[in-house]
């Protein structure tokens, strides 16, 4: 069979609510070649999607709002982008007692309730076999990150910085909550809870496992919503994180930009986001009760994923590992030949900045600062 080489075309904001897109255009200037892409987004979200969004709200909004996550509080997987969070998410996803946001619901969040059959059928042929930034398998049912759905129904998300990288206010305000008012934070919490209730309803009320690197700097705010939530944090060698995140930006995230961004600006973004995100996590992780937090390294997961996931179930007091075991083993057998991407060495000037600006992370998790560039 010929390998499928199609991939999702267009922009993630195609499914945005009209008021979100209008506000983004008001707050940011779209020029040059990006005007054509913006025109397509306007066509999709203002005219094509709008009646379907209204229909979903009419049929399902009250039922979604009635969802209650207080008894089955979520499990949050935290960690910087390209630290191994997806692998962890896929492992928990294999346990049938848990619910996850699917790629299908993520891509079509504001209309996904209308049909779990014909809309999925239409979307499936457009899905790539693997993610553009690596070799990780993708299909409509595999788990996704909830920040993207939040970005199509709310202005209150750091995800909008991916569309407008020169505007860091979205990241600063809604990822690290810098310069935010109490009213704005409360509005973010309401929007985020609506997203989670939506996912819960779609999963018939199962306990949610949520993987979202944006949440890594939101420990305090998440605990205000879900004080009994469980947390798994994964860390990776900072050099590897940088080069892999840079590859992610160039191969996937850059397609979402609605303004020109130079290579240097992308590298600056990565350095800034990592420092702000991880410092806030380190400052707040002690707020999590010890029995509700597990920290694990990328290297340990690579060496013994089964032993690490079993340890997480034990430390977090998660039930029914014996029932999940065959599904987890089946998944691990399916990815045992997975090959990571290989990248070039770091430039000396970039490594010098990492050594200086990310020294806190080397110290926190015991990684060695190298004199020479290392491969990812």
MARROMI-757700 format. One record per residue (C-alpha): residue in one letter; chain; x, y, z; residue number from 1. Coordinates in steps of 0.02 Angstrom, whole numbers, plus 50000, padded with zeros to 5 digits. Each point is the difference from the previous one (the first is absolute). Layout:
("A" "A" (X Y Z) NUM)
...
END
This chain:
("X" "A" (50000 50000 50000) 1)
("X" "A" (50066 50172 49953) 2)
("X" "A" (50044 50107 50149) 3)
("X" "A" (49874 50137 50031) 4)
("X" "A" (50085 50169 49989) 5)
("X" "A" (49853 50117 50021) 6)
("X" "A" (49990 50107 50155) 7)
("X" "A" (49880 50121 50080) 8)
("X" "A" (49998 50158 49895) 9)
("X" "A" (49949 50172 50053) 10)
("X" "A" (50003 50077 50173) 11)
("X" "A" (49942 49945 50173) 12)
("X" "A" (49897 50159 50015) 13)
("X" "A" (49883 49942 49861) 14)
("X" "A" (49888 49936 50139) 15)
("X" "A" (50013 50157 50108) 16)
("X" "A" (49846 50086 50068) 17)
("X" "A" (49968 50161 49904) 18)
("X" "A" (50030 50115 50148) 19)
("X" "A" (50170 49919 50032) 20)
("X" "A" (50060 50026 49822) 21)
("X" "A" (49934 50178 49994) 22)
("X" "A" (50090 50044 50161) 23)
("X" "A" (50163 49922 49940) 24)
("X" "A" (49993 50105 49842) 25)
("X" "A" (49964 50154 50104) 26)
("X" "A" (50149 49972 50114) 27)
("X" "A" (50126 49948 49867) 28)
("X" "A" (50048 50067 49829) 29)
("X" "A" (49993 49873 49858) 30)
("X" "A" (50099 50052 49847) 31)
("X" "A" (50073 49941 49836) 32)
("X" "A" (49986 49817 49953) 33)
("X" "A" (49911 49961 50163) 34)
("X" "A" (49845 50096 49946) 35)
("X" "A" (49949 49858 49885) 36)
("X" "A" (50009 49873 50141) 37)
("X" "A" (49902 50119 50112) 38)
("X" "A" (49866 50017 49866) 39)
("X" "A" (49979 49811 49996) 40)
("X" "A" (49985 49997 50191) 41)
("X" "A" (49865 50134 49989) 42)
("X" "A" (49906 49902 49867) 43)
("X" "A" (50005 49840 50102) 44)
("X" "A" (49960 50062 50175) 45)
("X" "A" (49881 50142 49955) 46)
("X" "A" (49898 49912 49866) 47)
("X" "A" (50033 49813 49980) 48)
("X" "A" (50016 49950 50183) 49)
("X" "A" (49885 50129 50080) 50)
("X" "A" (49831 49913 49972) 51)
("X" "A" (50072 49832 50057) 52)
("X" "A" (50071 50081 50158) 53)
("X" "A" (49829 50075 50037) 54)
("X" "A" (49919 49830 49978) 55)
("X" "A" (50122 49914 50117) 56)
("X" "A" (49971 50133 50133) 57)
("X" "A" (49812 49981 49984) 58)
("X" "A" (50005 49811 50017) 59)
("X" "A" (50140 49970 50123) 60)
("X" "A" (50052 50155 50101) 61)
("X" "A" (49886 49968 50149) 62)
("X" "A" (50052 49818 50010) 63)
("X" "A" (50184 50048 49991) 64)
("X" "A" (49982 50129 50138) 65)
("X" "A" (49918 49869 50111) 66)
("X" "A" (50159 49893 50001) 67)
("X" "A" (50080 49988 50172) 68)
("X" "A" (50187 49964 50015) 69)
("X" "A" (50008 50021 50189) 70)
("X" "A" (49990 49814 50041) 71)
("X" "A" (50116 49940 49861) 72)
("X" "A" (50129 50138 49997) 73)
("X" "A" (50120 49997 49852) 74)
("X" "A" (50174 49930 49981) 75)
("X" "A" (50112 50137 49927) 76)
("X" "A" (50156 49954 49901) 77)
("X" "A" (50122 50146 50008) 78)
("X" "A" (50165 50036 49916) 79)
("X" "A" (50076 50111 49868) 80)
("X" "A" (49966 49966 49818) 81)
("X" "A" (50109 49857 49932) 82)
("X" "A" (50033 49926 50172) 83)
("X" "A" (49905 49837 49977) 84)
("X" "A" (49826 50056 50052) 85)
("X" "A" (49917 49921 49848) 86)
("X" "A" (50070 49828 50038) 87)
("X" "A" (49933 50013 50178) 88)
("X" "A" (49831 50056 49935) 89)
("X" "A" (49989 49853 49880) 90)
("X" "A" (50040 49879 50143) 91)
("X" "A" (49859 50065 50110) 92)
("X" "A" (49885 50009 49849) 93)
("X" "A" (50014 49810 49983) 94)
("X" "A" (49914 49978 50169) 95)
("X" "A" (49813 49987 49962) 96)
("X" "A" (49951 50076 50167) 97)
("X" "A" (50068 50170 49944) 98)
("X" "A" (49934 50127 49876) 99)
("X" "A" (50108 50109 49888) 100)
("X" "A" (49973 50138 49874) 101)
("X" "A" (50010 49919 49828) 102)
("X" "A" (50078 50078 49846) 103)
("X" "A" (49828 49997 49923) 104)
("X" "A" (49919 50101 50139) 105)
("X" "A" (50150 50115 50010) 106)
("X" "A" (50000 50045 49814) 107)
("X" "A" (49811 50025 49994) 108)
("X" "A" (49969 50053 50179) 109)
("X" "A" (49855 50121 49974) 110)
("X" "A" (49903 49879 49888) 111)
("X" "A" (50067 49827 50051) 112)
("X" "A" (49845 49952 50099) 113)
("X" "A" (49891 50004 49845) 114)
("X" "A" (50065 49835 49936) 115)
("X" "A" (50128 49873 50056) 116)
("X" "A" (49984 49906 49835) 117)
("X" "A" (49981 50104 49841) 118)
("X" "A" (50109 50147 50058) 119)
("X" "A" (50135 49878 50054) 120)
("X" "A" (49983 49910 49834) 121)
("X" "A" (50028 50163 49907) 122)
("X" "A" (50150 50047 50108) 123)
("X" "A" (50091 49832 49998) 124)
("X" "A" (50069 50007 49821) 125)
("X" "A" (50080 50169 50037) 126)
("X" "A" (50095 49938 50152) 127)
("X" "A" (50187 49965 49978) 128)
("X" "A" (50066 49831 50055) 129)
("X" "A" (50126 50085 50114) 130)
("X" "A" (50023 50173 50072) 131)
("X" "A" (50102 50117 49888) 132)
("X" "A" (50128 50035 50137) 133)
("X" "A" (50040 49818 50041) 134)
("X" "A" (49952 49820 49967) 135)
("X" "A" (49858 49987 50126) 136)
("X" "A" (49843 49918 49933) 137)
("X" "A" (49845 50107 49973) 138)
("X" "A" (49819 49956 49971) 139)
("X" "A" (49830 50072 50046) 140)
("X" "A" (49981 49899 50160) 141)
("X" "A" (50171 50028 50077) 142)
("X" "A" (50014 50129 50139) 143)
("X" "A" (50034 50185 49974) 144)
("X" "A" (50036 50156 50104) 145)
("X" "A" (49853 50104 50063) 146)
("X" "A" (50086 50169 49975) 147)
("X" "A" (49956 49998 49815) 148)
("X" "A" (49812 49980 50033) 149)
("X" "A" (50013 50137 50131) 150)
("X" "A" (50073 50114 49867) 151)
("X" "A" (49852 49982 49882) 152)
("X" "A" (49870 50045 50132) 153)
("X" "A" (50093 50126 50107) 154)
("X" "A" (50123 50145 49993) 155)
("X" "A" (50070 49942 50166) 156)
("X" "A" (50141 49885 49947) 157)
("X" "A" (50186 50008 49971) 158)
("X" "A" (49970 49900 49841) 159)
("X" "A" (49961 50160 49906) 160)
("X" "A" (50184 50046 50012) 161)
("X" "A" (50028 49855 49877) 162)
("X" "A" (49900 50100 49871) 163)
("X" "A" (50075 50168 50046) 164)
("X" "A" (50174 49965 50071) 165)
("X" "A" (50046 50184 50018) 166)
("X" "A" (49854 50019 50122) 167)
("X" "A" (50060 49914 50158) 168)
("X" "A" (49860 50073 50104) 169)
("X" "A" (49893 49844 49972) 170)
("X" "A" (50138 49888 50069) 171)
("X" "A" (50044 50117 50143) 172)
("X" "A" (49821 50027 50055) 173)
("X" "A" (49924 49826 49978) 174)
("X" "A" (50148 49882 50019) 175)
("X" "A" (50095 50084 50140) 176)
("X" "A" (49860 50117 50060) 177)
("X" "A" (50115 50150 50002) 178)
("X" "A" (49909 50167 50007) 179)
("X" "A" (49829 49919 50008) 180)
("X" "A" (49853 50064 50103) 181)
("X" "A" (49899 49887 50113) 182)
("X" "A" (49850 50022 49884) 183)
("X" "A" (50103 49948 49849) 184)
("X" "A" (50066 49848 50090) 185)
("X" "A" (49826 49949 50052) 186)
("X" "A" (49942 50018 49820) 187)
("X" "A" (50144 49887 49944) 188)
("X" "A" (49952 49870 50129) 189)
("X" "A" (49820 50002 49940) 190)
("X" "A" (50052 49979 49819) 191)
("X" "A" (50122 49861 50043) 192)
("X" "A" (49871 49908 50103) 193)
("X" "A" (49878 50010 49855) 194)
("X" "A" (50128 49916 49888) 195)
("X" "A" (50027 49861 50127) 196)
("X" "A" (49813 49975 50024) 197)
("X" "A" (49984 49986 49812) 198)
("X" "A" (50135 49866 49995) 199)
("X" "A" (49921 49911 50148) 200)
("X" "A" (49829 49997 49917) 201)
("X" "A" (50077 49933 49839) 202)
("X" "A" (50081 49861 50105) 203)
("X" "A" (49841 49952 50095) 204)
("X" "A" (50064 50073 50164) 205)
("X" "A" (50161 49898 50013) 206)
("X" "A" (50142 50069 50104) 207)
("X" "A" (50105 50110 49886) 208)
("X" "A" (50185 49985 49964) 209)
("X" "A" (50057 50166 49926) 210)
("X" "A" (50167 50036 49918) 211)
("X" "A" (50034 50183 49971) 212)
("X" "A" (50173 50080 50010) 213)
("X" "A" (49915 50170 50024) 214)
("X" "A" (49939 49935 50169) 215)
("X" "A" (50177 49977 50064) 216)
("X" "A" (50002 50179 50061) 217)
("X" "A" (49821 49994 50069) 218)
("X" "A" (50018 49887 50152) 219)
("X" "A" (49930 50128 50122) 220)
("X" "A" (49853 50043 49887) 221)
("X" "A" (49959 49817 49964) 222)
("X" "A" (50002 49958 50186) 223)
("X" "A" (49876 50140 50032) 224)
("X" "A" (49882 49908 49883) 225)
("X" "A" (50046 49820 50042) 226)
("X" "A" (50086 49988 50170) 227)
("X" "A" (50001 49809 49995) 228)
("X" "A" (50065 49983 49823) 229)
("X" "A" (50149 49888 49962) 230)
("X" "A" (50155 50063 49910) 231)
("X" "A" (50137 49915 49900) 232)
("X" "A" (50147 50108 49949) 233)
("X" "A" (50132 49944 49875) 234)
("X" "A" (50166 50088 49970) 235)
("X" "A" (50137 49978 49869) 236)
("X" "A" (50177 50058 49969) 237)
("X" "A" (49982 50187 49961) 238)
("X" "A" (50113 49988 49846) 239)
("X" "A" (49887 49867 49926) 240)
("X" "A" (49845 50100 50044) 241)
("X" "A" (50066 50152 49908) 242)
("X" "A" (50049 49917 49836) 243)
("X" "A" (49843 49894 49997) 244)
("X" "A" (49888 50148 50038) 245)
("X" "A" (50086 50100 49864) 246)
("X" "A" (49964 49858 49878) 247)
("X" "A" (49818 50000 50058) 248)
("X" "A" (49988 50186 49966) 249)
("X" "A" (50072 49987 49826) 250)
("X" "A" (49904 49844 49947) 251)
("X" "A" (49829 50026 50080) 252)
("X" "A" (49970 50159 50101) 253)
("X" "A" (50066 50118 49867) 254)
("X" "A" (49855 49949 49886) 255)
("X" "A" (49885 50084 50126) 256)
("X" "A" (50092 50168 49999) 257)
("X" "A" (49901 50148 49935) 258)
("X" "A" (50151 50113 49994) 259)
("X" "A" (50181 49984 49945) 260)
("X" "A" (50120 49934 50132) 261)
("X" "A" (50187 49980 49971) 262)
("X" "A" (50102 49849 50055) 263)
("X" "A" (50082 50106 50133) 264)
("X" "A" (49832 50054 50068) 265)
("X" "A" (49943 49819 50009) 266)
("X" "A" (50154 49955 50101) 267)
("X" "A" (49968 50149 50114) 268)
("X" "A" (49820 49940 50025) 269)
("X" "A" (50057 49826 50051) 270)
("X" "A" (50125 50067 50126) 271)
("X" "A" (49872 50119 50074) 272)
("X" "A" (49856 49875 50012) 273)
("X" "A" (50106 49864 50080) 274)
("X" "A" (50072 50116 50132) 275)
("X" "A" (49832 50077 50048) 276)
("X" "A" (49906 49834 49996) 277)
("X" "A" (50123 49895 50098) 278)
("X" "A" (50042 50130 50131) 279)
("X" "A" (49816 50020 50041) 280)
("X" "A" (49978 49811 50011) 281)
("X" "A" (50149 49984 50117) 282)
("X" "A" (49932 50141 50110) 283)
("X" "A" (49827 49921 50013) 284)
("X" "A" (50025 49811 49997) 285)
("X" "A" (50010 49992 50190) 286)
("X" "A" (49818 50056 50005) 287)
("X" "A" (49953 49827 49936) 288)
("X" "A" (49979 49872 50140) 289)
("X" "A" (50145 49879 49990) 290)
("X" "A" (49887 49852 49971) 291)
("X" "A" (49926 50086 49848) 292)
("X" "A" (50161 50037 49903) 293)
("X" "A" (50123 49888 49908) 294)
("X" "A" (50153 50069 49911) 295)
("X" "A" (50087 49892 49870) 296)
("X" "A" (50140 50027 49875) 297)
("X" "A" (49990 49973 49813) 298)
("X" "A" (50151 49883 50013) 299)
("X" "A" (49916 49891 50131) 300)
("X" "A" (49843 49988 49895) 301)
("X" "A" (50106 49951 49849) 302)
("X" "A" (50089 49864 50098) 303)
("X" "A" (49848 49926 50088) 304)
("X" "A" (49831 50071 49953) 305)
("X" "A" (49905 49855 50074) 306)
("X" "A" (50086 50010 50169) 307)
("X" "A" (49978 50189 50007) 308)
("X" "A" (49814 49997 49958) 309)
("X" "A" (49971 49861 50127) 310)
("X" "A" (50090 50107 50130) 311)
("X" "A" (49888 50148 49957) 312)
("X" "A" (49842 49898 50030) 313)
("X" "A" (50070 49945 50167) 314)
("X" "A" (50061 50170 50062) 315)
("X" "A" (49844 50093 49942) 316)
("X" "A" (49885 49864 50066) 317)
("X" "A" (49919 49973 49831) 318)
("X" "A" (49889 49844 49994) 319)
("X" "A" (49988 49852 49881) 320)
("X" "A" (50177 49990 49935) 321)
("X" "A" (49979 49812 49975) 322)
("X" "A" (49856 50034 49882) 323)
("X" "A" (50099 50131 49904) 324)
("X" "A" (50158 49893 49991) 325)
("X" "A" (49963 49903 49839) 326)
("X" "A" (49953 50159 49906) 327)
("X" "A" (50156 50090 50059) 328)
("X" "A" (50110 49852 49954) 329)
("X" "A" (49921 49991 49828) 330)
("X" "A" (50036 50183 49969) 331)
("X" "A" (50180 49987 50061) 332)
("X" "A" (50030 49852 49884) 333)
("X" "A" (49931 50102 49855) 334)
("X" "A" (50126 50142 50027) 335)
("X" "A" (50154 49900 50051) 336)
("X" "A" (50082 50036 49832) 337)
("X" "A" (49959 50186 50004) 338)
("X" "A" (50145 50107 49942) 339)
("X" "A" (50025 50178 50062) 340)
("X" "A" (50045 50141 49883) 341)
("X" "A" (50182 50047 49990) 342)
("X" "A" (50056 50181 49993) 343)
("X" "A" (50161 50095 49973) 344)
("X" "A" (50106 50064 50142) 345)
("X" "A" (49958 50165 50082) 346)
("X" "A" (50087 50157 49943) 347)
("X" "A" (50124 50062 50131) 348)
("X" "A" (49906 50164 50025) 349)
("X" "A" (49836 49907 50032) 350)
("X" "A" (50080 49877 50119) 351)
("X" "A" (50079 50144 50095) 352)
("X" "A" (49828 50078 50024) 353)
("X" "A" (49925 49834 50055) 354)
("X" "A" (50140 49974 50126) 355)
("X" "A" (49968 50172 50073) 356)
("X" "A" (49812 50025 49987) 357)
("X" "A" (49949 49821 50039) 358)
("X" "A" (50131 49963 50133) 359)
("X" "A" (49860 49988 50129) 360)
("X" "A" (49928 49850 49908) 361)
("X" "A" (50168 49909 49990) 362)
("X" "A" (50016 50026 50187) 363)
("X" "A" (49821 49951 50043) 364)
("X" "A" (50002 49832 49911) 365)
("X" "A" (50184 49957 50006) 366)
("X" "A" (50051 50019 49818) 367)
("X" "A" (50180 50041 49956) 368)
("X" "A" (50045 50161 49911) 369)
("X" "A" (50109 49953 49853) 370)
("X" "A" (50143 50094 49922) 371)
("X" "A" (49962 49931 49827) 372)
("X" "A" (49836 49987 49903) 373)
("X" "A" (49900 49841 50020) 374)
("X" "A" (49880 49909 49886) 375)
("X" "A" (49814 49979 50033) 376)
END
